[in-house]
Amino acid sequence: MTRAFAGVEKVLLVPTHAFTDRSTQHANVIAAAEEAGVKHLVYTPIIRKAGSEFELPQVTEPDTFTIKALEASDLRSTILGHPPYIESLQGYIGDNAFESGVRVPAGDGKVASASREDLAEAQAVVLTDPGHEGKTYALHGAPAVSFSDVAEILSEIRGTAVHYVPLSDEEYLEHIVAGGLPGPVAEFVLSWVHAINGGEWDDQPGDLERLLGREPTTIAEFLRDYPATAQ
């Protein structure tokens, strides 16, 4: 990586896959960037509320490690906190929510998801425009919605009722494993749903809109094409 970074001024570090040694891999990137003389490193952790004790397996701990490693380094850095992707919503509610309803564990928390395309555009802005070094952003989308809101949005799209069906954790795991997910992955997905129901990503700071210079894609706009059409 030191050779690869030769002559590079800015690096975008996107967290590597969960269930790998993220902390070591990220530390290697930071060390190589320092050695190569990189001037600015942008990191994209999951958003955590100030003072939050929320822990997401395989995600929050390596994020905290990486941010502390950046703070201890000589690199100028920018933290671009990401919410859950809008595109991940289908993984939480399944492919057949139009027919079977939005079947998730009970909770009224909301999530301000953002699309990968909007987040990528914001990353490009930070990498190409001056003045972002030393700053931390929380790139929530807008508006924040709950799973019951998702059911209402799908109902409006379809023109018939799509029900919100609260499940126990056990019922939810059985439901998504039956849909094809391996058990450990289903447990991982459940952790994200718990965080959404707990309101971990419901803030609306407007950072994403300001970086884009426009309103970000909404969950309702995304769901109009869910899963490809509303047929």
Helices and strands as residue ranges (DSSP letters): E 10-13, H 22-36, E 40-43, H 60-72, E 76-81, G 86-88, H 89-93, H 97-100, E 102-105, H 116-128, E 136-138, H 147-158, E 164-167, H 169-178, H 183-197, H 207-212, H 219-223
